[in-house]
Amino acid sequence: MYALTWLKQPLDRLADCYVSVPVDVRERMAGAVERLNARLKQSPLAEGESRSGRLRITFVAGLTIMFEVDESARSVTVARIGPFNP
Protein backbone atom coordinates (compact mmCIF):
# COMPACT_ATOMS: atom_id res chain seq x y z
CA MET A 1 0.00 0.00 0.00
CA TYR A 2 1.03 3.55 -0.72
CA ALA A 3 0.28 6.59 1.42
CA LEU A 4 -1.92 9.04 -0.49
CA THR A 5 -1.85 12.81 0.01
CA TRP A 6 -3.87 15.46 -1.79
CA LEU A 7 -2.18 18.86 -1.71
CA LYS A 8 -4.40 21.77 -0.65
CA GLN A 9 -4.66 23.40 -4.08
CA PRO A 10 -5.93 20.32 -5.96
CA LEU A 11 -8.27 19.50 -3.08
CA ASP A 12 -9.70 23.03 -3.25
CA ARG A 13 -10.05 22.73 -7.04
CA LEU A 14 -11.89 19.43 -6.61
CA ALA A 15 -14.31 21.11 -4.19
CA ASP A 16 -14.85 23.91 -6.75
CA CYS A 17 -15.61 21.30 -9.42
CA TYR A 18 -18.07 19.53 -7.13
CA VAL A 19 -20.13 22.66 -6.44
CA SER A 20 -20.18 23.73 -10.09
CA VAL A 21 -21.96 20.63 -11.44
CA PRO A 22 -25.45 19.16 -10.98
CA VAL A 23 -25.98 16.75 -8.08
CA ASP A 24 -26.08 13.62 -10.26
CA VAL A 25 -22.78 14.56 -11.91
CA ARG A 26 -21.29 15.39 -8.51
CA GLU A 27 -22.23 11.95 -7.20
CA ARG A 28 -20.64 10.20 -10.20
CA MET A 29 -17.54 12.38 -9.84
CA ALA A 30 -17.26 11.62 -6.11
CA GLY A 31 -17.54 7.88 -6.76
CA ALA A 32 -14.92 8.05 -9.50
CA VAL A 33 -12.51 9.98 -7.25
CA GLU A 34 -13.04 7.43 -4.44
CA ARG A 35 -12.19 4.60 -6.83
CA LEU A 36 -9.15 6.53 -8.09
CA ASN A 37 -7.95 7.04 -4.50
CA ALA A 38 -8.19 3.29 -3.92
CA ARG A 39 -6.21 2.54 -7.10
CA LEU A 40 -3.54 5.11 -6.22
CA LYS A 41 -3.10 3.53 -2.78
CA GLN A 42 -2.88 0.04 -4.25
CA SER A 43 -0.84 0.36 -7.47
CA PRO A 44 -0.22 3.94 -8.57
CA LEU A 45 2.18 3.04 -11.38
CA ALA A 46 -0.63 1.16 -13.11
CA GLU A 47 -2.77 4.31 -13.18
CA GLY A 48 -2.67 6.80 -16.04
CA GLU A 49 0.32 7.74 -18.15
CA SER A 50 3.85 8.66 -17.16
CA ARG A 51 5.22 12.16 -17.60
CA SER A 52 8.62 13.57 -16.67
CA GLY A 53 10.28 12.22 -13.54
CA ARG A 54 7.84 10.82 -11.02
CA LEU A 55 4.87 12.69 -12.46
CA ARG A 56 1.87 10.83 -13.90
CA ILE A 57 -1.44 11.95 -15.39
CA THR A 58 -4.86 10.34 -15.44
CA PHE A 59 -8.34 11.32 -16.58
CA VAL A 60 -11.31 10.55 -14.34
CA ALA A 61 -14.94 11.71 -14.51
CA GLY A 62 -14.22 14.82 -16.57
CA LEU A 63 -11.12 15.69 -14.56
CA THR A 64 -7.42 15.75 -15.37
CA ILE A 65 -5.41 14.66 -12.35
CA MET A 66 -1.62 14.88 -12.07
CA PHE A 67 0.12 12.99 -9.32
CA GLU A 68 3.64 12.07 -8.23
CA VAL A 69 4.72 8.60 -7.16
CA ASP A 70 7.66 8.18 -4.81
CA GLU A 71 8.39 4.45 -4.89
CA SER A 72 11.10 4.55 -2.23
CA ALA A 73 8.77 6.29 0.26
CA ARG A 74 5.74 4.36 -1.02
CA SER A 75 3.80 7.59 -1.30
CA VAL A 76 1.55 9.27 -3.85
CA THR A 77 0.85 13.00 -3.95
CA VAL A 78 -1.97 14.50 -5.99
CA ALA A 79 -0.33 17.68 -7.25
CA ARG A 80 -2.75 19.23 -9.76
CA ILE A 81 -6.31 18.86 -10.94
CA GLY A 82 -8.41 20.54 -13.57
CA PRO A 83 -11.24 19.93 -15.99
CA PHE A 84 -10.59 17.51 -18.83
CA ASN A 85 -11.02 19.33 -22.13
CA PRO A 86 -10.26 16.98 -25.04
C-alpha positions as CSV (number, residue, x, y, z in Angstrom):
1,M,0.0,0.0,0.0
2,Y,1.0,3.6,-0.7
3,A,0.3,6.6,1.4
4,L,-1.9,9.0,-0.5
5,T,-1.8,12.8,0.0
6,W,-3.9,15.5,-1.8
7,L,-2.2,18.9,-1.7
8,K,-4.4,21.8,-0.6
9,Q,-4.7,23.4,-4.1
10,P,-5.9,20.3,-6.0
11,L,-8.3,19.5,-3.1
12,D,-9.7,23.0,-3.3
13,R,-10.0,22.7,-7.0
14,L,-11.9,19.4,-6.6
15,A,-14.3,21.1,-4.2
16,D,-14.9,23.9,-6.7
17,C,-15.6,21.3,-9.4
18,Y,-18.1,19.5,-7.1
19,V,-20.1,22.7,-6.4
20,S,-20.2,23.7,-10.1
21,V,-22.0,20.6,-11.4
22,P,-25.5,19.2,-11.0
23,V,-26.0,16.7,-8.1
24,D,-26.1,13.6,-10.3
25,V,-22.8,14.6,-11.9
26,R,-21.3,15.4,-8.5
27,E,-22.2,11.9,-7.2
28,R,-20.6,10.2,-10.2
29,M,-17.5,12.4,-9.8
30,A,-17.3,11.6,-6.1
31,G,-17.5,7.9,-6.8
32,A,-14.9,8.0,-9.5
33,V,-12.5,10.0,-7.2
34,E,-13.0,7.4,-4.4
35,R,-12.2,4.6,-6.8
36,L,-9.1,6.5,-8.1
37,N,-7.9,7.0,-4.5
38,A,-8.2,3.3,-3.9
39,R,-6.2,2.5,-7.1
40,L,-3.5,5.1,-6.2
41,K,-3.1,3.5,-2.8
42,Q,-2.9,0.0,-4.2
43,S,-0.8,0.4,-7.5
44,P,-0.2,3.9,-8.6
45,L,2.2,3.0,-11.4
46,A,-0.6,1.2,-13.1
47,E,-2.8,4.3,-13.2
48,G,-2.7,6.8,-16.0
49,E,0.3,7.7,-18.1
50,S,3.9,8.7,-17.2
51,R,5.2,12.2,-17.6
52,S,8.6,13.6,-16.7
53,G,10.3,12.2,-13.5
54,R,7.8,10.8,-11.0
55,L,4.9,12.7,-12.5
56,R,1.9,10.8,-13.9
57,I,-1.4,12.0,-15.4
58,T,-4.9,10.3,-15.4
59,F,-8.3,11.3,-16.6
60,V,-11.3,10.6,-14.3
61,A,-14.9,11.7,-14.5
62,G,-14.2,14.8,-16.6
63,L,-11.1,15.7,-14.6
64,T,-7.4,15.7,-15.4
65,I,-5.4,14.7,-12.3
66,M,-1.6,14.9,-12.1
67,F,0.1,13.0,-9.3
68,E,3.6,12.1,-8.2
69,V,4.7,8.6,-7.2
70,D,7.7,8.2,-4.8
71,E,8.4,4.4,-4.9
72,S,11.1,4.6,-2.2
73,A,8.8,6.3,0.3
74,R,5.7,4.4,-1.0
75,S,3.8,7.6,-1.3
76,V,1.6,9.3,-3.8
77,T,0.8,13.0,-3.9
78,V,-2.0,14.5,-6.0
79,A,-0.3,17.7,-7.3
80,R,-2.8,19.2,-9.8
81,I,-6.3,18.9,-10.9
82,G,-8.4,20.5,-13.6
83,P,-11.2,19.9,-16.0
84,F,-10.6,17.5,-18.8
85,N,-11.0,19.3,-22.1
86,P,-10.3,17.0,-25.0
